[in-house]
Each structure stands twice: as structure tokens, then as C-alpha cells.
Amino acid sequence: MKLVTLLVIMVMTTSTLRSQDITGQWNGALTIQGTQLRLILHVTKSADVYTSTLDSPDQGAKGIPVTSTTFADQVLKFEVVNLGIQYTGELKDNIITGTFKQGAGSFPMNLSREIMAKKVVVRPQEPASPYPYYSEEVKFENKNEKIVLAGTLTLPKKEGNFPAVILITGSGPQNRNEELAGHKPFLVLSDYLTRNGIAVLRYDDRGTAESQGNFKTATTVDLASDVESAFAYLQTRKEINRKKIGLIGHSEGGVIAPIVAAKINDVSFIVLLAGTGIPGDQLLLLQGELIGKSYGLSDEKLQATKNLNKGAFDIVKNSTSPQMLETELTAYIRRNLPPEKPAGISDDDLIKTQVTSLTTPWMQYFIKYDPSLILQKVKCPVLALNGSNDLQVPPKVNLAAIKEGLEKGGNKNVTVMEIPKLNHLFQESVTGSPLEYDKIEQTFSPIASKEILDWINQKIK
């Protein structure tokens, strides 16, 4: 879940004044992948020259210069060329009704003189301190990487000896609460488990919040080494039962957990929440098709996009050197540039953006990775849960592949379950679309929480 990133660049523009005064502050908000992003445009004028800057308070960005600003015939336009940002809107009754574009994305955004407050979200499940259990800020070291990771360890009581779980976040840099779309699912889940007798360690991903390291260069295997360090840390704590330490991974965390469990025999159990069982390239193609359909894209557009992506993924899978990969992808994307491209972005910039996204260490590894091979090496008990409305990790194909992989390796202690109506975040949903995430008050389904707790209690008797 990534937000629009606003960077500082130089600006200046010319324009001729028409109609009413457009100078001053204009306020608006985007909703991108379920997350609200407030934007503030400041317009000034000297003679007939307009200059403007942009603030993004929800990203902590202020005073970003805009490349060009024009206002004529009641139409406001501004651009940030190097970022591919464009806005066009019509002024009427002191409201500018328009569209914000960045890259291939297009979002409605109205601007007004009214100051826009941060959207108040209702999250009834989110716990508040003081908690009825012991909570401690902790740090532990990944010695091989020479980085220190920071997190929170919650214990049912300050003194005792408890079973424990480590929570493993999904893809992208996440903090210890796996915070996204205004929700904190790991805070809610850890609170529930700790209130019911299980210690929980959750931590900030490397390079995120209070943890050291570089997330941008990390692959799934690198992130698995962080989990190994978390496991080793828990084994040093006198309050933790060393024979009853399990892993709970969500999304990519459900890929990481089996990697760690296959390597460390002392892992007592693993819980895969929307974990994947099919190869990465297949997952991305299926995910793109389902989410695109939920956004209303035509079958023709979906198929064309799928074919284009498959060609790019095949190049990544068959690559033998970074230099050759970049060359082949550049040529492939240039041959397949769409006739309609975002205004304000050159062909070279568009190609570079796409090549960069496909050649990160994480993406290369994920596209090539087949989780079924590691699942065959996992011998501990496994619970795999998924929601029927999950469009990011479709349930039926992935649960079947997880079960098949585990059983192929001889693991008979496997439980798979598809829970009706739950989306990728394990919220009770209508369509499962990412656009619903922030609109749903529920953070994590109580049904899923109970299934997890009941299953763990059976395995640690």
C-alpha cells in the first residue's frame, strides 16, 4: 500500500489573469488505495505570472514548488512535470471541481477555500492504554546484518512463563502495528492474543520507524533473517516458553513464516494469514486481474494488461544478469508503450519508472519465488486462513496450493480455512476491493481472531 510520493523540485510559470482572483490557499483531499491524502495548493501572482507550491500534510511535506500554474476561462491547471502530476479543474461558486493525475492514476479531487481537517476515522477495536497486561518496548539485533530492530513485547503478566508468537508484516515497509488504511491490525491482534494468555512480539520492519537497516535493498529472504533474530531474542526471555514459540505471518509474512520454520526446527507452529501458495508471477497476474475488475476495467483492458505484465515477468524470470535484465525490459516496454500516455511524462521517464519497479531486489525475488518448494520442508503444525473476498491473495487457488505443498512434504498437521466475506486485511467486507479498506470500521474480524486463538491453544497443550 503505497501513497503518492511528493518530492521537492524547482518551479516557475507564466499565465494571464482571466476572470476572478485565484490567488490564495486551496484545500483538497485524495483517496488513494483506501488512504486519505490531504493536499494544499498555495497560489501567488506577481504581475501576470503565477507561482504555486503544494503541501501534503499527511506526508509531512510542505512548500513543494509546482512546475506550472495557469488559470484561464475559469479553468485552473497545475503540473509537477518530473513527478507526472497534473491537475485540471473548473472554478464555480468558489469550488474547483477537477481531476488529479499522477502516472497512470486518475483521481477526482475538488479544491475549496475551506480548511480541510484530517478525516476522523472510527476504529472501535483499537485498544487504548492502560492495558490489562504487561507491555515492554524492546530491541534485538540481527547480528548477520548488523542492524538493531525495535518492537513491542506484550506479556499476559509481567512474571510467568508463556507461549508466544511473532507477528510478521506484509509487503512494503510496515511498522510494528502493520498500520495501513487507517487501521492497526497487528495492534488489535496482539491485544486479543495477549489478553488470552499468549505473549506477542511485533516489531518495525528494517529501515522503518525505530528499526535500523535498509528496506529498499531487502528481499523476502533478508526479511526472514529478521524474523530469525526475533525468534532468537524470544528464546533469551525467561518469561517465554522456549518450546511454544510460533509465527503468524500476514500476506508476504505468510511467505516468510514457512522460510523460517523450514530452517529453525524449534518453531512450534505457524499461522499463515492470506499467505501465498503459488509462484509470485502467477500471484501478481491474478491479483492485477481481480483488482482491475473491481475497479471497473473492461475485459479487453484487463487482458491486454495481463499479457503485457506476463511478458515483463517472463523477462525477469529468465534474466541472468542485472545489466541484461535492464536492457531487455527497456526494449520490451518501449515496444509496448500504450498510445495514450499520461500527459507531462516523456516516454523515457515512463519506461525508466516501470523498469525500476521491476528490477528492485525484492520484486525480482518475488516474481521468481515458488513458495510450494519451501512448504514441502515445513514439518510443524500449520494453520492457513484466508478470506473469501481477498482480491490480493485469492483464497481457493492459494489455500489449495499451500495444502498440497505441505502434504507433499509429508506434513499431515495442516488446517486450511476460507472465512466468508473477509478481505485481504481480514475485515468483513462487501467486495474485497482495496478501496473499501479505510471505509470499514472493523480492523480485524473477531471470527478470524477466535479461529487463530483456538487453533494455537490446541497445538500448545
C-alpha positions in Angstrom: 0.0 0.0 0.0 1.9 3.0 -1.2 0.9 6.6 -1.2 1.6 9.2 -3.8 5.1 10.5 -3.0 5.7 14.2 -3.4 9.3 15.4 -4.0 10.8 18.9 -4.0 11.7 20.3 -7.4 12.2 23.7 -8.9 9.3 25.7 -10.4 8.1 28.8 -12.2 5.4 29.6 -14.8 3.6 32.3 -16.7 0.0 32.8 -17.2 -2.6 35.5 -18.0 -5.2 36.5 -15.5 -8.8 35.9 -16.5 -12.0 36.1 -14.5 -11.9 36.1 -10.7 -8.8 36.0 -8.4 -7.4 32.6 -8.0 -4.6 33.5 -5.6 -4.5 32.2 -2.0 -4.9 28.8 -0.4 -6.9 25.9 -1.9 -7.6 22.7 0.0 -8.5 19.3 -1.2 -8.0 15.6 -0.5 -7.3 12.4 -2.5 -8.4 8.9 -1.6 -5.7 6.6 -2.8 -5.8 2.8 -2.1 -8.1 3.4 0.8 -6.0 6.2 2.4 -6.8 9.9 2.6 -4.2 12.3 1.4 -4.8 16.0 2.0 -3.2 18.4 -0.4 -3.0 22.2 -0.1 -2.2 24.5 -3.0 -0.8 28.0 -2.4 -1.2 30.3 -5.4 0.6 33.7 -5.7 0.8 36.2 -8.5 3.3 38.8 -9.5 2.2 40.9 -12.5 0.7 38.3 -14.8 2.9 35.4 -13.5 1.5 32.7 -11.3 3.7 30.7 -8.9 2.4 28.0 -6.6 3.5 25.5 -4.0 2.0 22.3 -2.8 1.7 20.9 0.8 1.0 17.3 1.7 0.4 17.5 5.5 -0.4 13.8 5.8 3.1 13.0 4.4 4.9 15.8 6.3 5.7 17.6 3.0 5.5 21.4 2.8 6.3 24.1 0.3 6.8 21.9 -2.7 7.1 24.1 -5.8 4.8 23.4 -8.7 6.2 23.4 -12.3 3.4 25.4 -13.9 0.1 27.0 -12.9 -2.4 28.6 -15.3 -5.9 30.0 -14.8 -8.0 31.0 -17.8 -11.7 30.9 -18.6 -12.4 29.7 -15.0 -10.1 26.6 -15.5 -7.2 26.0 -13.1 -4.3 23.8 -14.3 -1.1 22.9 -12.5 1.6 20.4 -13.1 4.6 18.9 -11.4 6.3 17.5 -14.5 9.1 15.4 -13.0 6.6 13.6 -10.9 4.0 13.2 -13.6 1.4 15.2 -11.6 -1.4 17.0 -13.4 -4.5 18.8 -12.1 -7.3 20.3 -14.1 -10.4 21.8 -12.5 -13.2 24.3 -13.2 -14.0 27.1 -10.7 -17.6 27.6 -10.0 -19.2 29.1 -6.8 -15.8 29.2 -5.1 -15.3 25.4 -5.6 -12.8 24.0 -8.1 -14.1 20.6 -9.4 -11.4 18.6 -11.1 -9.2 15.6 -11.6 -5.7 14.9 -10.1 -3.5 12.6 -12.3 -0.2 11.0 -11.5 1.3 8.4 -13.8 -1.5 6.2 -14.9 -3.6 7.0 -12.0 -6.6 9.4 -12.1 -8.5 10.6 -9.0 -11.3 13.1 -8.5 -10.2 16.0 -6.3 -12.1 19.2 -5.6 -10.5 22.3 -4.1 -12.1 24.8 -1.9 -11.1 27.7 0.4 -12.3 25.8 3.4 -9.5 24.3 5.5 -9.9 20.5 5.5 -9.4 18.7 8.7 -7.8 15.3 8.9 -10.6 12.7 8.4 -11.7 11.3 11.7 -11.8 7.5 11.5 -13.7 5.2 13.8 -11.8 2.1 14.8 -13.8 0.6 17.7 -11.5 -2.4 18.0 -8.3 -0.4 18.6 -7.2 -0.8 22.3 -6.2 2.1 24.5 -3.9 2.0 27.4 -3.7 1.2 30.2 -3.8 -2.4 29.1 -4.7 -5.3 31.4 -1.3 -6.9 30.6 2.4 -6.1 30.6 3.8 -4.2 27.6 7.5 -3.5 27.0 9.4 -1.7 24.3 12.3 -3.9 23.2 15.2 -4.0 20.8 17.1 -7.0 19.4 19.9 -7.4 16.9 20.1 -9.2 13.5 23.8 -10.0 14.0 24.5 -11.1 10.5 23.1 -7.8 9.1 24.5 -5.8 12.0 21.2 -3.9 12.5 19.0 -3.4 15.5 15.3 -3.9 15.3 12.7 -2.3 17.6 9.4 -3.6 18.7 6.9 -4.3 21.5 6.7 -7.4 23.6 3.3 -7.9 25.3 3.0 -10.5 28.1 -0.2 -11.6 29.9 1.6 -10.8 33.1 4.9 -9.3 34.0 6.0 -12.5 35.6 5.4 -16.0 34.3 6.2 -18.4 31.5 4.1 -18.0 28.4 3.6 -19.4 24.9 4.5 -16.7 22.4 4.0 -15.7 18.8 6.0 -13.3 16.5 3.9 -11.2 14.1 5.3 -10.9 10.6 4.0 -8.0 8.4 3.0 -8.0 4.7 4.8 -6.4 1.8 6.2 -2.9 1.9 7.8 -1.1 4.8 5.4 -1.6 7.8 5.6 -0.6 11.4 5.0 -3.0 14.3 1.2 -2.4 14.1 1.2 -3.2 10.3 -0.5 0.2 10.0 -2.3 0.9 6.8 -5.6 2.5 5.5 -6.1 4.0 9.0 -6.0 0.5 10.6 -3.6 -1.2 13.0 -4.4 -4.9 12.5 -1.3 -6.2 14.5 -2.1 -3.9 17.4 -5.7 -5.4 17.5 -4.5 -9.0 17.1 -1.7 -8.8 19.6 -4.1 -7.2 22.1 -6.5 -10.1 21.7 -3.9 -12.8 21.9 -2.2 -11.3 25.0 -5.5 -10.9 26.8 -6.0 -14.6 26.2 -2.7 -15.8 27.6 -0.2 -15.6 24.7 2.8 -13.4 24.6 3.3 -11.4 21.4 6.3 -9.8 19.8 5.7 -7.4 17.0 8.4 -5.1 15.5 9.0 -2.4 12.9 10.4 -3.7 9.6 14.0 -2.9 9.0 14.5 0.7 7.9 11.0 1.6 9.2 10.0 3.7 12.3 12.5 2.8 15.0 14.3 -0.1 13.3 17.7 0.2 11.6 18.6 -1.2 8.2 17.7 -0.5 4.5 14.3 -1.8 3.5 14.8 -0.9 -0.2 17.5 -3.4 -0.8 15.9 -6.2 1.2 14.4 -9.4 -0.4 12.0 -11.7 1.3 14.9 -13.9 2.4 16.5 -10.9 4.1 13.3 -10.1 5.9 13.1 -13.8 7.0 16.5 -13.3 8.7 15.0 -10.5 10.8 12.3 -13.0 12.0 15.0 -15.5 12.9 16.6 -12.8 15.0 13.3 -12.1 16.7 12.9 -15.8 17.4 16.4 -16.0 18.9 15.6 -13.0 21.1 12.4 -14.5 22.5 14.4 -17.6 23.4 16.5 -15.4 25.7 13.5 -14.2 27.7 12.7 -16.1 30.9 9.0 -15.2 30.5 8.8 -17.2 27.3 8.2 -20.9 27.0 11.0 -21.8 24.5 9.1 -24.9 23.3 6.0 -22.9 22.5 7.1 -20.1 20.1 5.1 -19.8 16.9 5.0 -17.4 13.9 2.0 -15.6 12.5 2.6 -14.0 9.1 0.2 -11.9 7.1 0.4 -11.7 3.2 4.1 -11.7 2.5 4.6 -12.5 6.1 2.8 -15.8 5.2 5.6 -16.4 2.7 8.3 -15.6 5.2 7.0 -17.8 8.1 7.5 -21.1 6.2 11.0 -20.0 5.2 11.9 -19.5 8.9 10.0 -22.7 10.0 11.8 -24.8 7.4 15.2 -23.5 8.8 14.5 -23.5 12.5 13.3 -26.8 13.9 12.3 -25.1 17.2 9.4 -23.2 15.6 6.4 -24.7 17.3 3.7 -23.7 14.8 2.9 -21.2 12.0 -0.2 -19.4 11.1 -0.5 -18.1 7.5 -2.9 -15.2 7.1 -3.5 -14.7 3.4 -0.2 -16.5 2.7 0.6 -17.5 -0.8 1.0 -20.9 -2.3 1.5 -20.2 -6.0 4.6 -18.6 -7.7 5.0 -14.9 -7.4 4.5 -14.0 -11.0 1.2 -16.0 -11.1 0.0 -14.3 -8.0 0.7 -10.8 -9.4 -1.1 -11.6 -12.6 -4.2 -12.9 -10.8 -4.1 -10.1 -8.3 -3.9 -7.5 -11.0 -6.8 -9.0 -12.9 -9.1 -9.3 -9.9 -8.4 -5.8 -8.6 -8.6 -4.3 -12.0 -12.0 -5.9 -12.5 -13.2 -4.5 -9.1 -12.1 -1.0 -10.4 -14.4 -1.5 -13.4 -11.7 -2.0 -16.1 -13.0 -3.7 -19.3 -12.2 -7.3 -20.2 -10.2 -6.1 -23.1 -8.1 -3.8 -21.0 -7.6 -6.4 -18.4 -6.4 -9.0 -20.9 -4.1 -6.5 -22.6 -2.5 -5.5 -19.2 -2.2 -9.2 -18.2 -0.4 -10.0 -21.5 1.9 -7.1 -21.1 2.8 -7.9 -17.5 3.3 -11.6 -18.3 5.8 -10.7 -20.9 7.7 -8.4 -18.4 7.6 -11.1 -15.7 9.0 -13.7 -18.1 11.9 -11.5 -18.9 12.6 -11.1 -15.1 12.3 -14.9 -14.5 14.7 -15.7 -17.3 17.3 -13.0 -16.6 20.9 -13.9 -15.9 22.4 -10.5 -15.2 21.2 -7.1 -13.9 22.6 -5.3 -17.0 20.9 -7.6 -19.4 17.7 -7.5 -17.5 17.5 -3.7 -17.6 18.3 -3.7 -21.3 15.7 -6.3 -22.2 13.0 -4.7 -20.1 13.7 -1.3 -21.5 13.4 -2.6 -25.1 10.2 -4.6 -24.2 8.4 -1.7 -22.5 9.4 0.7 -25.3 7.9 -1.6 -27.9 4.7 -1.9 -25.9 4.1 1.7 -24.8 0.4 2.5 -24.9 -0.9 5.0 -27.5 -2.4 7.1 -24.6 0.2 8.0 -22.0 -0.1 10.4 -19.0 0.5 13.9 -20.1 3.6 15.6 -18.8 5.7 12.4 -18.8 8.2 11.6 -21.5 8.5 8.1 -22.9 11.9 7.8 -21.4 10.7 8.7 -17.9 7.7 6.3 -18.1 10.0 3.5 -19.3 12.5 4.2 -16.5 9.8 4.2 -13.8 8.5 0.8 -15.0 11.9 -0.7 -15.4 13.0 0.5 -11.9 9.9 -1.0 -10.3 10.5 -4.4 -11.9 14.3 -4.6 -11.1 14.3 -4.0 -7.4 15.8 -6.9 -5.4 12.5 -7.5 -3.8 10.5 -7.6 -7.0 13.0 -9.9 -8.8 13.0 -12.3 -5.9 9.2 -12.3 -5.5 8.5 -12.9 -9.2 10.8 -15.9 -9.3 9.8 -17.4 -5.9 7.8 -20.6 -5.7 6.5 -21.0 -2.1 5.5 -24.6 -2.7 9.1 -25.7 -2.6 9.7 -24.4 0.9 6.3 -25.5 2.1 7.4 -29.1 1.4 10.2 -28.6 4.1 7.9 -27.4 6.9 7.2 -30.0 9.5 5.5 -28.1 12.3 1.7 -27.6 12.6 0.3 -25.1 10.1 -3.0 -23.1 10.1 -3.7 -21.3 6.8 -6.5 -18.8 6.8 -7.9 -16.7 4.0 -11.0 -14.6 3.3 -13.4 -15.4 0.5 -13.3 -11.7 -0.6 -9.5 -11.5 -0.8 -8.5 -10.0 -4.2 -4.8 -9.7 -3.4 -4.2 -13.3 -2.4 -7.2 -15.2 -4.0 -8.2 -17.9 -1.5 -9.1 -21.0 -3.3 -6.0 -21.4 -5.5 -3.6 -20.3 -2.7 -5.1 -22.4 0.1 -5.1 -25.5 -2.2 -1.5 -24.9 -3.2 -0.4 -24.4 0.4 -2.2 -27.7 1.5 -0.7 -29.6 -1.5 2.8 -28.3 -0.8 2.7 -29.2 2.9 1.3 -32.6 2.4 3.7 -33.3 -0.5 6.5 -32.9 2.1 4.7 -35.3 4.5 3.2 -32.7 6.8 -0.2 -34.0 8.0 -0.8 -31.4 10.7 -2.4 -28.9 8.4 -5.6 -26.9 8.7 -6.8 -24.6 5.9 -9.9 -22.4 6.2 -11.6 -19.9 3.9 -13.7 -17.5 6.0 -16.7 -16.0 4.2 -16.8 -12.2 3.4 -13.3 -11.4 4.7 -11.0 -9.3 2.6 -7.2 -9.3 2.4 -7.0 -7.4 5.7 -9.4 -9.9 7.4 -12.2 -7.3 7.6 -15.8 -8.2 7.0 -16.3 -6.7 3.5 -18.7 -6.3 0.6 -16.5 -6.6 -2.5 -13.0 -7.1 -1.1 -11.7 -4.1 -3.1 -8.8 -2.2 -1.6 -11.0 0.9 -2.0 -13.1 -0.4 0.9 -10.3 -0.9 3.4 -10.4 2.5 5.1 -14.2 2.8 4.9 -14.7 -0.3 7.0 -14.7 0.4 10.8 -13.7 -3.2 11.7 -9.9 -3.7 11.8 -9.7 -7.4 12.2 -12.5 -10.0 12.2 -13.3 -11.4 15.6 -14.2 -14.7 13.9 -10.6 -14.9 12.5 -9.1 -13.9 15.8 -11.0 -16.7 17.6 -10.1 -19.3 15.0 -6.4 -18.4 15.4 -6.6 -18.5 19.2 -8.5 -21.8 19.4 -6.1 -23.5 17.0 -3.0 -22.2 18.8 -4.4 -23.4 22.2 -4.9 -26.9 20.7 -1.3 -27.0 19.5 0.4 -25.9 22.7 -1.5 -28.1 25.2 
